[in-house]
Amino acid sequence: MGQGGKTYSITLRMRRTIVQDGHVSVPLTDLITKQPEDGTHRIDTDALTREAIRLSEDPRVDWRIESSTTDCHTWQQARPEDRTTFDPYYEGPDAVC
């Protein structure tokens, strides 16, 4: 679509989302369980979730990629100066090949 051998392109801001999963074991301590007046023990799910999130930040957690999706970013904006653009047809200083 160019004139005289030139080509033109439109740059889009893309977004890739990678979902990972990992497993952590949360010890059932007094911080995780609560004891109502009937004497039974119940799990405080909010406390359980908070502790699981805290434990998941340990570098020893075995995170695995579950899925990856790529789509156009909902907020398009100009490319920042410190970023490059992939253009397979451009051979200039900004080319990534």
C-alpha positions in Angstrom: 0.0 0.0 0.0 2.9 2.3 -0.5 4.1 4.6 -3.2 7.4 4.0 -4.9 8.2 0.8 -3.0 7.5 2.3 0.4 5.2 0.5 2.8 3.1 1.9 5.6 2.0 0.3 8.8 -0.1 0.9 11.9 1.3 0.2 15.3 -1.0 -1.3 17.9 -0.4 -1.7 21.6 -0.8 -5.4 22.4 -1.4 -7.2 25.7 -0.4 -10.7 26.6 -1.8 -12.3 29.7 -0.1 -15.3 31.1 -1.9 -17.4 33.8 0.2 -19.6 36.0 -0.9 -22.0 38.7 1.0 -23.3 41.7 0.1 -25.3 44.8 0.7 -24.3 48.4 -0.1 -26.1 51.6 -1.5 -23.9 54.4 -1.0 -25.2 57.9 -4.2 -25.2 60.0 -3.1 -23.0 62.8 -5.0 -20.8 65.3 -4.7 -18.0 62.7 -6.6 -20.0 60.1 -9.2 -21.7 62.3 -11.9 -20.1 64.5 -13.9 -21.7 67.3 -17.5 -20.6 67.6 -19.3 -20.8 70.9 -20.6 -24.3 70.1 -17.0 -25.6 70.5 -16.5 -26.7 66.9 -13.6 -25.6 64.8 -14.2 -23.7 61.5 -11.9 -22.6 58.8 -11.7 -18.8 58.4 -11.6 -18.8 54.6 -10.5 -15.1 54.4 -7.5 -15.9 56.7 -6.8 -19.1 54.7 -6.7 -17.1 51.4 -4.5 -14.4 52.9 -2.0 -17.1 54.1 -2.1 -18.9 50.8 -1.3 -15.7 49.0 1.5 -15.0 51.4 3.0 -18.5 51.0 2.7 -18.3 47.2 5.2 -15.5 47.1 7.9 -17.9 48.2 10.4 -18.5 45.4 10.2 -22.3 45.9 6.6 -22.5 44.7 6.5 -24.5 41.4 4.6 -22.1 39.1 3.6 -23.5 35.8 2.0 -21.7 32.8 -1.6 -22.7 32.5 -2.6 -20.5 29.6 -1.6 -17.5 27.6 -3.7 -15.1 25.6 -2.8 -12.2 23.3 -5.2 -9.4 22.4 -5.2 -5.7 21.5 -4.7 -3.6 24.6 -7.9 -1.8 25.6 -6.0 1.5 26.0 -4.0 2.4 22.9 -1.3 5.0 23.4 1.9 6.1 21.8 5.0 3.8 22.2 7.2 5.1 25.0 10.7 6.2 24.0 12.4 3.3 25.8 10.4 0.6 23.9 10.8 -1.0 20.5 8.2 -1.9 17.9 8.3 -5.3 16.1 7.8 -4.6 12.3 8.9 -7.6 10.2 9.1 -5.4 7.0 11.1 -2.5 8.4 14.8 -2.5 8.4 15.4 0.7 10.3 17.1 1.3 13.7 13.9 0.4 15.6 13.6 -3.0 13.8 13.4 -6.1 15.9 14.3 -9.2 13.8 
